[in-house]
């Protein structure tokens, strides 16, 4: 699975190579120092040669300085490579999420995607910045130090042949047990983010129902779960140090014992044992670094798998890439359309939808909760793809158009009104970044948003706050309608988008929409008054077409429409 992330590293292979060379050079100069120190003891001190001691001492200082400079250069190159790798990976993951259809997004929770985009990428990034040096340094230093120990005294170096396998087996057991726990930790972080996100987005509901205590208990439960998984993971991983000490300290004692015996026997000099012990410490540090790297890699592998899941997610909306085919009119046809959210689902959400919507006409859609009204309109801009049948616009299957062009030609105001942090102007320009003041006035007048915008001191430059908290629900809906109108779409879909608007404003909006003669309009509503004057009204019942007709036809022949009409409008004298 590592090969999936190699392309991101290749972009910075120059800096990875320079960092590697710096680490190797640093190791070489550090390993020369014990040799020089051994010579100072065996030849300089023993022979009382001051000049030899000074020269070799200066050489030791020079080696230490060069090693320090190489270490500093490594830090620079590793930072460029690591941060660049993280930025490139984060960018591609974010872009992949932008390409997701609604069905793809349904595979992951919002909080999980946020965790993967932030925490998991950061773990990989830190693994490179903090783990690349010991990853290169520890095996290189280990091999060279072992080579020097065998050069000094091969018999004494054989002690490592006993200690190393014991340490390796213990480390393998630790890594194998701690790996799955790191995955559980990241999943628990997903759950924490979910609870926090829901609580903050619904903070007004929480406070109005006095549910702060309930939310705290829910958070405490998830937080305790994360604590439990973290404790289990770190409880096992901290055995790394005791295991290391348990194996290596007896090794040092053995080396001192056998080395001292050799000195007394005259087969080894004091300087050689001193140098040998210096290399032993290098070997110990290398083994310690290597074990820490293994633990770091174990955690990064868990994060890597979660990121690759996002990158490898197959986007089920395939773009035709046909930029030549353009929507000219906006005539829509549903040809025996069936739809279900998952291919494995037993029942269809929509069944045998056969419908013709002429250019410039207005279609009203009524139906009870769960009748699949929203599911129906989401198929037009390919937020989901049909399971069977086809949808055509201007006699071309919607799959033949490029996704970008199709969605540019379809203005959709969703059930849940979404505004972004910034001013009214910032939000309206989402519909058309090049819109001038005249176009803004036109769209806001049709959407009946000019009524409240003109009351604001800063007009279009009024700050809405996060998510539009500074305005009411009805005002949000009108701004969302104006934003969609600025696209000047061939097809305009309003999904219950005037539910929070008063009847007078709704009537004004309806008259404004009627002036858009060339725009095909689809209006989903709960109130009959919202679709009363539509060219045709569709009654959906349990995902099937119950009836299609004008207000007069349905009022005369359709029991569902009659019940809705008389229950809502008869009392108002309509």
C-alpha positions as CSV (number, residue, x, y, z in Angstrom):
1,X,0.0,0.0,0.0
2,X,3.0,2.3,0.5
3,X,3.4,2.5,-3.3
4,X,0.1,4.5,-3.4
5,X,1.8,7.4,-1.7
6,X,5.1,7.2,-3.5
7,X,4.1,9.8,-6.2
8,X,3.8,12.4,-3.5
9,X,7.3,11.7,-2.3
10,X,8.7,11.7,-5.8
11,X,7.8,15.3,-6.2
12,X,10.4,16.0,-3.5
13,X,12.8,13.3,-4.3
14,X,15.7,15.8,-4.7
15,X,15.2,16.9,-1.0
16,X,14.8,13.3,0.2
17,X,18.1,12.4,-1.6
18,X,19.9,15.4,-0.1
19,X,18.5,14.6,3.4
20,X,19.7,11.0,3.0
21,X,23.2,12.1,2.0
22,X,23.4,14.5,4.9
23,X,22.4,11.7,7.4
24,X,24.9,9.3,5.9
25,X,27.7,11.9,6.1
26,X,26.7,12.8,9.6
27,X,27.0,9.1,10.6
28,X,30.4,8.7,9.0
29,X,31.9,11.6,10.8
30,X,30.4,10.5,14.1
31,X,31.8,7.0,13.7
32,X,35.3,8.4,13.0
33,X,35.3,10.1,16.4
34,X,35.7,6.8,18.5
35,X,38.6,5.7,16.3
36,X,40.4,9.0,16.9
37,X,39.6,8.7,20.7
38,X,41.0,5.2,20.8
39,X,44.2,6.3,19.1
40,X,44.6,9.2,21.5
41,X,44.5,6.8,24.5
42,X,46.6,4.0,23.0
43,X,49.2,6.1,21.2
44,X,49.0,9.7,22.5
45,X,48.5,9.1,26.2
46,X,50.6,5.9,26.4
47,X,53.5,7.5,24.5
48,X,52.9,10.9,26.1
49,X,52.8,12.4,22.6
50,X,51.2,15.9,23.2
51,X,51.3,16.8,19.5
52,X,49.5,13.6,18.5
53,X,46.8,14.3,21.2
54,X,46.3,17.9,20.0
55,X,46.1,16.9,16.3
56,X,43.7,14.1,16.9
57,X,41.7,16.2,19.3
58,X,41.3,18.9,16.7
59,X,40.3,16.3,14.2
60,X,37.6,15.0,16.6
61,X,36.3,18.6,17.0
62,X,36.3,19.0,13.2
63,X,34.4,15.8,12.7
64,X,31.8,16.9,15.4
65,X,31.4,20.3,13.7
66,X,30.9,18.8,10.2
67,X,28.4,16.3,11.7
68,X,26.5,19.2,13.3
69,X,26.4,21.1,10.0
70,X,25.2,18.1,8.1
71,X,22.5,17.5,10.8
72,X,21.4,21.1,10.3
73,X,21.2,20.7,6.6
74,X,19.2,17.5,7.0
75,X,16.7,19.3,9.2
76,X,16.2,21.9,6.4
77,X,15.8,19.4,3.6
78,X,13.6,17.0,5.6
79,X,11.3,19.9,6.6
80,X,10.9,20.9,2.9
81,X,10.3,17.2,1.9
82,X,8.0,16.4,4.8
83,X,5.9,19.5,4.7
84,X,5.7,19.4,0.9
85,X,4.6,15.8,1.0
86,X,1.9,16.6,3.5
87,X,0.6,19.6,1.6
88,X,0.5,17.7,-1.7
89,X,-1.3,14.7,-0.1
90,X,-3.8,16.9,1.7
91,X,-4.5,18.8,-1.5
92,X,-5.2,15.6,-3.5
93,X,-7.4,14.1,-0.7
94,X,-9.4,17.3,-0.6
95,X,-9.7,17.4,-4.4
96,X,-10.8,13.8,-4.4
97,X,-13.5,14.6,-1.8
98,X,-14.7,17.4,-4.1
99,X,-15.1,14.9,-6.9
100,X,-17.3,12.6,-4.7
101,X,-20.9,12.2,-5.6
102,X,-23.5,12.2,-2.8
103,X,-23.3,8.3,-2.9
104,X,-19.5,8.4,-2.3
105,X,-19.8,10.9,0.5
106,X,-22.4,8.6,2.1
107,X,-19.6,5.9,2.5
108,X,-17.8,8.2,4.9
109,X,-19.0,10.3,7.8
110,X,-18.2,14.0,7.6
111,X,-16.1,13.8,10.8
112,X,-14.2,10.8,9.5
113,X,-13.2,12.7,6.3
114,X,-12.1,15.7,8.4
115,X,-10.0,13.4,10.6
116,X,-8.4,11.8,7.6
117,X,-7.7,15.1,6.0
118,X,-6.1,16.6,9.1
119,X,-5.0,14.1,11.8
120,X,-4.1,11.2,9.5
121,X,-2.2,13.4,7.1
122,X,-0.4,15.1,10.0
123,X,0.7,11.7,11.3
124,X,2.2,10.8,8.0
125,X,3.8,14.2,7.7
126,X,5.3,14.0,11.1
127,X,6.5,10.4,10.4
128,X,8.6,11.8,7.5
129,X,9.8,14.9,9.3
130,X,10.7,13.1,12.6
131,X,11.2,9.5,11.4
132,X,13.2,9.9,8.2
133,X,16.4,10.7,10.0
134,X,16.3,7.7,12.4
135,X,15.0,5.5,9.5
136,X,18.2,6.2,7.5
137,X,20.6,6.8,10.4
138,X,19.8,3.8,12.6
139,X,20.5,0.9,10.1
140,X,23.5,2.7,8.6
141,X,24.9,3.5,12.0
142,X,24.2,0.0,13.2
143,X,26.0,-1.7,10.3
144,X,29.0,0.6,10.3
145,X,29.3,0.4,14.1
146,X,29.1,-3.4,14.0
147,X,31.7,-3.4,11.3
148,X,34.0,-1.3,13.4
149,X,33.4,-3.5,16.5
150,X,34.4,-6.6,14.5
151,X,37.4,-4.8,13.2
152,X,38.5,-3.9,16.8
153,X,37.7,-7.4,18.3
154,X,35.7,-10.0,16.4
155,X,35.4,-12.3,19.4
156,X,33.9,-9.6,21.7
157,X,31.5,-8.5,18.9
158,X,29.9,-11.9,18.9
159,X,28.0,-10.9,22.0
160,X,25.7,-8.9,19.7
161,X,24.7,-12.1,17.8
162,X,22.9,-13.3,21.0
163,X,21.4,-10.0,22.1
164,X,20.0,-8.7,18.7
165,X,17.6,-11.6,17.9
166,X,16.1,-11.4,21.4
167,X,15.5,-7.7,20.9
168,X,14.1,-8.2,17.4
169,X,11.6,-10.8,18.5
170,X,10.3,-8.7,21.4
171,X,9.9,-5.7,19.1
172,X,8.0,-7.8,16.5
173,X,5.5,-8.9,19.2
174,X,5.0,-5.2,20.4
175,X,4.5,-3.9,16.9
176,X,2.1,-6.7,15.9
177,X,-0.1,-6.0,19.0
178,X,-0.1,-2.2,18.9
179,X,-0.9,-1.9,15.2
180,X,-4.7,-2.6,15.4
181,X,-5.0,-0.4,18.5
182,X,-3.7,2.6,16.5
183,X,-6.5,2.1,14.0
184,X,-9.0,2.0,16.8
185,X,-7.6,5.3,18.2
186,X,-8.2,7.0,14.8
187,X,-11.7,5.7,14.6
188,X,-12.3,7.0,18.1
189,X,-11.1,10.4,17.0
190,X,-13.7,10.2,14.2
191,X,-16.4,9.6,16.8
192,X,-15.2,12.6,18.9
193,X,-15.3,14.8,15.9
194,X,-18.8,13.6,15.1
195,X,-20.1,14.5,18.5
196,X,-18.4,17.9,18.6
197,X,-19.6,18.8,15.1
198,X,-23.2,17.8,15.8
199,X,-23.2,19.7,19.2
200,X,-21.7,22.9,17.8
201,X,-23.9,22.9,14.7
202,X,-27.1,22.3,16.8
203,X,-26.0,24.3,19.8
204,X,-29.3,26.4,19.8
205,X,-31.4,23.2,19.8
206,X,-29.2,21.7,22.6
207,X,-29.7,24.8,24.8
208,X,-33.4,25.2,24.0
209,X,-34.0,21.7,25.2
210,X,-31.6,22.0,28.1
211,X,-29.7,19.0,26.9
212,X,-26.2,20.2,27.8
213,X,-25.9,17.4,30.4
214,X,-27.0,14.8,27.9
215,X,-24.4,16.0,25.4
216,X,-21.7,16.1,28.0
217,X,-22.5,12.5,28.9
218,X,-22.4,11.5,25.3
219,X,-19.0,13.2,24.8
220,X,-17.7,11.7,28.0
221,X,-18.6,8.2,26.7
222,X,-16.8,8.7,23.4
223,X,-13.9,10.4,25.1
224,X,-13.5,7.6,27.6
225,X,-13.5,5.1,24.6
226,X,-10.6,7.1,23.0
227,X,-8.8,7.2,26.4
228,X,-9.2,3.4,26.7
229,X,-7.8,2.7,23.2
230,X,-5.0,5.2,23.7
231,X,-4.0,3.7,27.0
232,X,-4.0,0.2,25.6
233,X,-1.8,1.3,22.7
234,X,0.7,3.2,24.7
235,X,0.7,0.6,27.5
236,X,2.0,-1.9,25.0
237,X,4.3,0.5,23.1
238,X,6.1,1.7,26.3
239,X,7.3,-1.9,26.8
240,X,9.8,-1.0,24.0
241,X,12.1,0.8,26.5
242,X,12.1,-1.8,29.3
243,X,12.7,-4.5,26.7
244,X,15.6,-2.6,25.3
245,X,17.1,-2.0,28.7
246,X,16.6,-5.6,29.7
247,X,18.5,-6.9,26.7
248,X,21.2,-4.3,26.3
249,X,22.4,-3.6,29.8
250,X,23.3,-7.3,30.4
251,X,25.0,-7.0,27.0
252,X,27.2,-4.1,28.2
253,X,28.0,-6.0,31.4
254,X,29.1,-9.0,29.3
255,X,31.2,-6.8,27.1
256,X,32.9,-5.2,30.1
257,X,33.5,-8.6,31.7
258,X,35.0,-10.3,28.6
259,X,36.8,-7.1,27.5
260,X,38.4,-6.7,31.0
261,X,39.5,-10.4,30.9
262,X,41.1,-9.8,27.5
263,X,42.9,-6.7,28.8
264,X,44.3,-8.7,31.7
265,X,45.3,-11.5,29.3
266,X,47.1,-8.9,27.1
267,X,45.0,-9.6,24.0
268,X,43.3,-6.3,24.0
269,X,44.3,-2.7,24.9
270,X,42.4,-0.2,27.1
271,X,42.0,2.2,24.2
272,X,40.5,-0.6,22.1
273,X,37.9,-1.4,24.8
274,X,37.1,2.3,25.2
275,X,36.6,2.7,21.4
276,X,34.6,-0.6,21.4
277,X,32.3,0.7,24.1
278,X,31.8,3.9,22.2
279,X,30.6,1.8,19.2
280,X,28.5,-0.2,21.5
281,X,26.7,3.0,22.6
282,X,26.3,3.9,18.9
283,X,24.8,0.4,18.3
284,X,22.5,0.8,21.3
285,X,21.3,4.2,20.2
286,X,20.7,2.8,16.7
287,X,18.7,-0.1,18.0
288,X,16.7,2.3,20.2
289,X,16.0,4.6,17.2
290,X,15.0,1.7,15.0
291,X,12.5,0.4,17.6
292,X,11.0,3.9,17.8
293,X,10.8,4.1,14.1
294,X,9.0,0.8,13.9
295,X,6.4,2.1,16.4
296,X,6.0,5.4,14.5
297,X,5.7,3.5,11.2
298,X,3.0,1.2,12.7
299,X,0.9,4.2,13.6
300,X,1.5,5.9,10.2
301,X,0.5,2.7,8.4
302,X,-2.8,2.8,10.1
303,X,-3.3,6.5,9.0
304,X,-2.0,5.6,5.5
305,X,-4.6,2.9,5.1
306,X,-7.4,5.4,6.0
307,X,-6.1,8.0,3.5
308,X,-5.8,5.5,0.7
309,X,-9.4,4.4,1.3
310,X,-10.4,8.0,0.3
311,X,-8.0,8.2,-2.6
312,X,-9.1,4.7,-3.9
313,X,-12.8,5.4,-3.5
314,X,-14.3,4.8,-7.0
315,X,-16.3,7.9,-7.9
316,X,-19.6,6.5,-9.3
317,X,-20.4,9.6,-11.3
318,X,-18.4,9.3,-14.5
319,X,-17.8,12.5,-16.4
320,X,-18.3,12.2,-20.1
321,X,-15.8,15.0,-20.7
322,X,-17.9,16.1,-23.7
323,X,-17.5,19.9,-23.6
324,X,-19.0,20.4,-27.1
325,X,-22.5,19.1,-26.2
326,X,-24.4,22.1,-24.6
327,X,-27.9,22.4,-23.1
328,X,-29.8,24.8,-25.2
329,X,-33.4,24.7,-24.0
330,X,-34.0,22.7,-20.8
331,X,-36.6,20.2,-21.8
332,X,-36.5,17.2,-19.3
333,X,-37.7,13.7,-19.8
334,X,-37.7,10.9,-17.2
335,X,-37.9,7.6,-19.1
336,X,-39.0,4.7,-16.9
337,X,-36.5,5.8,-14.2
338,X,-35.8,3.6,-11.2
339,X,-33.5,4.6,-8.3
340,X,-32.1,3.2,-5.1
341,X,-29.3,4.6,-3.0
342,X,-27.4,1.3,-2.7
343,X,-27.2,-1.4,-5.3
344,X,-27.7,-4.0,-2.6
345,X,-30.9,-2.4,-1.4
346,X,-34.0,-4.6,-1.8
347,X,-36.5,-1.9,-2.7
348,X,-36.3,1.1,-5.1
349,X,-36.7,4.6,-3.7
350,X,-38.2,5.7,-7.0
351,X,-40.0,3.3,-9.3
352,X,-41.0,3.7,-13.0
353,X,-40.9,7.5,-13.2
354,X,-42.1,8.5,-16.7
355,X,-42.4,12.3,-17.0
356,X,-42.1,15.0,-19.6
357,X,-41.3,18.6,-18.5
358,X,-41.3,21.1,-21.5
359,X,-38.9,24.0,-21.8
360,X,-39.9,27.1,-19.8
361,X,-42.7,25.3,-18.0
362,X,-43.2,25.1,-14.2
363,X,-43.6,21.7,-12.5
364,X,-44.9,21.5,-9.0
365,X,-44.2,18.4,-6.9
366,X,-46.3,17.5,-3.9
367,X,-46.2,14.4,-1.7
368,X,-45.9,13.2,1.8
369,X,-42.7,12.9,3.8
370,X,-40.6,10.0,2.4
371,X,-42.3,10.1,-1.0
372,X,-38.8,10.7,-2.6
373,X,-39.5,14.2,-3.9
374,X,-35.9,15.3,-3.2
375,X,-34.4,12.1,-4.5
376,X,-36.2,12.7,-7.8
377,X,-34.8,16.2,-8.5
378,X,-31.3,15.2,-7.3
379,X,-31.1,12.9,-10.3
380,X,-31.3,15.8,-12.8
381,X,-27.9,17.4,-12.0
382,X,-26.5,13.9,-11.4
383,X,-25.9,14.3,-7.7
384,X,-26.9,10.7,-7.8
385,X,-27.2,8.5,-11.0
386,X,-30.3,6.5,-11.9
387,X,-30.3,2.8,-11.2
388,X,-32.4,2.0,-14.3
389,X,-33.9,4.0,-17.1
390,X,-32.6,7.3,-18.2
391,X,-33.1,11.1,-17.8
392,X,-32.7,13.2,-20.9
393,X,-32.3,17.0,-21.3
394,X,-33.0,18.3,-24.8
395,X,-33.2,14.6,-25.9
396,X,-29.7,13.8,-24.7
397,X,-29.0,11.5,-21.7
398,X,-27.7,13.6,-18.8
399,X,-24.6,11.3,-18.7
400,X,-23.6,12.6,-22.2
401,X,-23.1,16.1,-20.8
402,X,-19.9,17.1,-18.9
403,X,-20.8,17.2,-15.2
404,X,-19.5,20.7,-14.9
405,X,-21.7,22.0,-17.7
406,X,-24.7,20.1,-16.6
407,X,-24.5,21.5,-13.1
408,X,-23.8,25.0,-14.4
409,X,-27.1,24.8,-16.3
410,X,-29.1,23.5,-13.3
411,X,-29.7,26.0,-10.5
412,X,-30.6,24.1,-7.4
413,X,-31.8,25.4,-4.0
414,X,-31.5,22.5,-1.6
415,X,-33.8,21.8,1.3
416,X,-31.2,22.8,3.8
417,X,-30.1,26.4,3.1
418,X,-26.4,26.8,3.3
419,X,-24.7,30.2,3.5
420,X,-21.0,30.7,4.0
421,X,-19.0,33.0,6.3
422,X,-18.7,36.4,4.6
423,X,-20.9,39.2,3.3
424,X,-24.2,38.9,1.4
425,X,-22.2,39.9,-1.8
426,X,-19.7,37.1,-1.2
427,X,-22.5,34.5,-1.0
428,X,-24.5,35.8,-4.0
429,X,-21.4,35.8,-6.2
430,X,-21.2,32.0,-5.8
431,X,-23.9,32.0,-8.4
432,X,-21.9,34.2,-10.8
433,X,-18.5,35.6,-9.8
434,X,-18.7,38.2,-12.5
435,X,-22.2,39.6,-11.6
436,X,-22.4,43.3,-11.4
437,X,-24.6,45.4,-9.1
438,X,-27.4,45.5,-11.7
439,X,-27.5,41.7,-11.9
440,X,-27.4,41.4,-8.1
441,X,-30.4,43.8,-7.9
442,X,-32.3,41.8,-10.5
443,X,-31.8,38.4,-8.7
444,X,-32.6,39.8,-5.3
445,X,-35.7,41.5,-6.6
446,X,-37.1,38.3,-8.0
447,X,-36.2,36.4,-4.8
448,X,-37.8,39.2,-2.7
449,X,-34.5,39.6,-0.9
450,X,-34.2,43.3,-1.7
451,X,-36.8,44.0,1.0
452,X,-34.4,43.2,3.9
453,X,-31.1,43.9,2.1
454,X,-32.0,47.5,1.6
455,X,-32.7,47.8,5.4
456,X,-29.1,46.9,6.2
457,X,-26.7,49.7,6.6
458,X,-24.0,48.0,4.5
459,X,-26.5,46.5,2.0
460,X,-24.7,43.8,0.0
461,X,-21.6,44.2,2.2
462,X,-23.4,43.2,5.4
463,X,-21.6,40.4,7.2
464,X,-23.7,37.3,7.6
465,X,-21.6,35.6,10.3
466,X,-20.8,31.9,10.3
467,X,-23.4,30.0,8.3
468,X,-25.6,33.1,8.1
469,X,-26.4,33.3,11.8
470,X,-27.2,37.0,11.6
471,X,-30.3,36.6,9.4
472,X,-33.6,34.6,9.7
473,X,-34.5,31.3,8.1
474,X,-36.7,33.0,5.5
475,X,-34.0,35.5,4.7
476,X,-31.6,32.7,4.2
477,X,-34.0,31.0,1.8
478,X,-34.4,34.2,-0.3
479,X,-30.7,34.7,-0.5
480,X,-30.2,31.1,-1.7
481,X,-32.8,31.6,-4.4
482,X,-31.1,34.8,-5.5
483,X,-27.8,33.0,-5.6
484,X,-29.2,30.3,-7.9
485,X,-30.9,32.9,-10.1
486,X,-27.6,34.6,-10.7
487,X,-26.4,31.5,-12.5
488,X,-29.2,32.2,-15.1
489,X,-29.8,28.5,-15.3
490,X,-31.7,26.7,-18.0
491,X,-33.3,24.6,-15.2
492,X,-34.2,25.9,-11.8
493,X,-35.0,23.5,-8.9
494,X,-36.5,24.8,-5.7
495,X,-36.6,22.0,-3.1
496,X,-39.1,23.3,-0.5
497,X,-37.2,26.6,-0.6
498,X,-40.0,28.9,0.5
499,X,-41.1,27.0,3.6
500,X,-39.9,29.7,5.9
501,X,-41.1,32.6,3.8
502,X,-44.4,34.4,4.5
503,X,-47.2,34.0,2.0
504,X,-47.0,37.5,0.7
505,X,-43.3,37.2,0.0
506,X,-43.9,33.8,-1.5
507,X,-46.5,35.2,-3.9
508,X,-44.0,37.9,-5.0
509,X,-41.3,35.2,-5.6
510,X,-43.8,33.2,-7.6
511,X,-44.6,36.1,-9.8
512,X,-40.9,36.8,-10.3
513,X,-40.2,33.2,-11.3
514,X,-43.1,33.3,-13.7
515,X,-41.2,36.1,-15.6
516,X,-38.4,33.6,-16.4
517,X,-40.1,32.4,-19.6
518,X,-37.1,30.4,-20.9
519,X,-36.2,28.7,-17.6
520,X,-37.7,25.3,-16.8
521,X,-38.8,25.5,-13.1
522,X,-39.3,22.6,-10.7
523,X,-40.8,23.5,-7.4
524,X,-41.1,21.0,-4.5
525,X,-43.4,22.2,-1.8
526,X,-45.5,21.2,1.2
527,X,-48.0,24.0,0.6
528,X,-50.5,23.7,-2.3
529,X,-50.3,27.5,-2.7
530,X,-46.7,27.2,-3.7
531,X,-47.6,25.2,-6.8
532,X,-51.2,26.2,-7.4
533,X,-50.3,28.1,-10.7
534,X,-47.8,25.6,-12.0
535,X,-48.3,24.3,-15.6
536,X,-48.5,20.8,-14.2
537,X,-48.4,19.3,-10.7
538,X,-46.8,15.9,-9.9
539,X,-48.2,13.9,-7.0
540,X,-45.6,11.4,-5.6
541,X,-46.6,8.6,-3.4
542,X,-44.1,6.2,-2.0
543,X,-41.6,6.8,-4.8
544,X,-44.2,6.3,-7.6
545,X,-46.2,8.8,-9.7
546,X,-49.7,8.9,-8.3
547,X,-50.9,11.6,-10.7
548,X,-49.8,14.4,-13.0
549,X,-52.1,17.3,-14.1
550,X,-53.1,20.9,-13.6
551,X,-54.6,22.3,-10.5
552,X,-58.1,22.0,-11.9
553,X,-57.6,18.5,-13.2
554,X,-56.2,17.2,-9.9
555,X,-58.7,19.0,-7.8
556,X,-61.4,17.2,-9.7
557,X,-59.9,13.7,-10.0
558,X,-57.2,13.1,-7.4
559,X,-58.1,12.2,-3.8
560,X,-54.6,13.0,-2.4
561,X,-54.6,16.5,-4.0
562,X,-58.1,17.1,-2.9
563,X,-57.2,16.3,0.7
564,X,-54.1,18.5,0.6
565,X,-56.1,21.4,-1.0
566,X,-59.1,21.4,1.3
567,X,-57.0,20.9,4.5
568,X,-54.6,23.8,3.7
569,X,-56.6,26.3,1.6
570,X,-60.3,25.9,2.2
571,X,-60.1,27.5,5.6
572,X,-58.3,30.5,4.1
573,X,-61.2,31.0,1.7
574,X,-59.2,30.0,-1.4
